[in-house]
């Protein structure tokens, strides 16, 4: 048919609501409504005590792991030379493995909070701060982050959408529906571009 009403919508498979995994105060807003962003780009920087505690726990676990590795390395040759009994090496190996496990647990906790544990520094020079990252490449369709306000995990701070592909929803009569086939061509015009026909 011709002249049927239709509406253009976002492809909902290409839209993401961006929320922090933990409550945090907004320190900086780096992306704004209508701006293009890339996947992995920082949209905002937040400050969270949970992230600060997790970073501190990881730092302490790494220190303990380094000490345990050093102790094992010190004891191993002495056991080989029979200066120390083998039980000392077994005990040192157990402490080393325990420290490594604690470090991995601390890393996993940071990941669960939405923070990359491999990052060597915190955002904005504050140990408890962390970046809120764009999950896909697209346009900022909604921005609700306000500096100084508390952000929670139940309210999106940003909506990012890839508008390179959209949905067109048309209203058809029962008779027209019978004429629709998968793969059939449709011509669409929009008010914004009245002289263009989109197939």
N, C-alpha and C positions, 0 to 999 in steps of 0.2 A: 504494500500500500504506500501511499504518499501522504506527507503532511501529518504523520502520527507524532504525538507528543512523546518526548523522551527526556531523560535526565542523565547527565554525566556525573559519575561518582569515582571516588578513589578506588583503586584496586586494593581491596582490604588485605590481600596477601602481601602487599608492599607498603604497609603502614605500620609503624611501631610506636607504642606509647613508652616513653622513657621515664622510669621511676628509679629512685635509689633503693637499694636492698635494705638499707638501714636508715633510721632517722638521722638527719644532719642539717646543720645550719648552712644556708647558701652564702658562700664567701664571694664568688665571682660568677657573672653570667657572660659567657663567651660567644653564644650564638643567639640570634634573634629571629623573630617571625619573618618569613619570606626569604631567608638566606639559604644558599646551598651549603650542604655539609657532606663530608665524606665519612664512610664507615670508619670507626675508630677515633674520630675527631672528638676533642673535649668540648662538651656543650656548656658545662658549668663545673665549678669546684665547690665541694661541700666539706664541712667540718663535722666529724663524728667521733665521739669518745670511744665507741666500739672499735672503730678503725684504729684509733691511737693505741688502745689496749692490745689489739691484735698485732700491730706492727712491733710494739715493745716485746710481746711474747715471742715473735719470730726472731727479733734481734738477740734476745737472751738465749733462745734455743740454738741459734747459730754459734754463739760464743761457747756454749756448753759442748756443742758438737766438735768445734775446733779443738777444745781442750781435751776431749775424749780421744780424738784422732791422734793428737800429739802424745798423749799418754800411751796409747797402743803402740805407736811408732817407737817410743822410748823403751818399752818393755820387750817388744818382739825380739830384738837382737840379743838381749840379756837372757831370754829363755833359750834361744838357740845355743848360746854359749854355756848354758846350764848354770848361770849365775843366779837366776831366779827360777822358782818352780813353775811348772806349766799352768798351775791353777791361777797364777797371777795374770797370765796371758788370756786365759778363758774369761776371767773377771773383767779385764780391760776390754776384751772384745764385746762382752755383754753391755758394758757401759757405753761403748762406742755405738752399738746398734740401738740402744735405748735413746741416746742423744739424737741420732739420725732420725728415728721415728718421731721424736718430739718436734724436730724441725719440720718434717713433712706435715705433721698435724697442724702446726702453726701456719704453714703455707696454705693448707687446705682451708683453714678458717678464714684467711684473707680472701681466698678465691670465692668462698661462700658469701662474703660481704660485698662481692663485686669489685674487688681490688686486685690488680696484678701484683703478685708477691715478688716477681722478678725486678720490678721497678726499684732502682737503687735510691731514689729520693721521693719525698712526699711533695704534693702540689703546694704551691704558694709558700713553701718553706715551713709549713706547719705539719708536724708529725701525724696529727690526727686528720689531716685533710686528704681528700681523694677526688679523682675526676669522675664526672658522669659522662659516659661515652655514647656517641651515636652508634646504634646497632646496624644501621644501613646507610647507604648513600642516597641522598634525596634533598628535599626542601623542608625547612622548619615550618610546619603547618600550624603549630600552636606553641606558645611559649608562656609558661606560668611561673617561672623561677624569678623570685624577687630577692635581691641581696638583703641578708639579715633575717629572713624568715626561715622557720623550721620546715624542712621538707620531710615528708613521710612516705612510706612505701605503698600507701593506698591512694596517692594522688599524683598523677603524671605531671612532671615538670615541663616536658616537651612532647610534641608529636612530630615525628619525622616520616615523610612519605616520599616514595619514588613515583613521580607523576609522568614518567616516560611511557607508562601504559595505564589506561583508565578503563572503566566499565561504562557502557552506555546501556541504560535500562529503558526499554520502550514498552508502551501500553498497547496491546493488540486485542482485537475482538476475537471471539471464538472462531469466526470464519477465517481470519488472517492467520491464526495459530496453525491451522491445518496446512497452510502454504509454506511454513517455515521448515527449512532443512539444515542440518549441520553442514557448514562449509558454504552455504549460500551467501552471496554478497549483499551488503546493506550500504546504503548511502546516508550519511549523516551531515546535517548542517547545524551550526551553532550561531547564536546571536552575536557572539564576539567576533566571528569571521564570516559575515553573511555571504561573501563572494566565493568561499571555499567549500568544496564538497569532500568529505572524508569517507573513504570506503572501508 
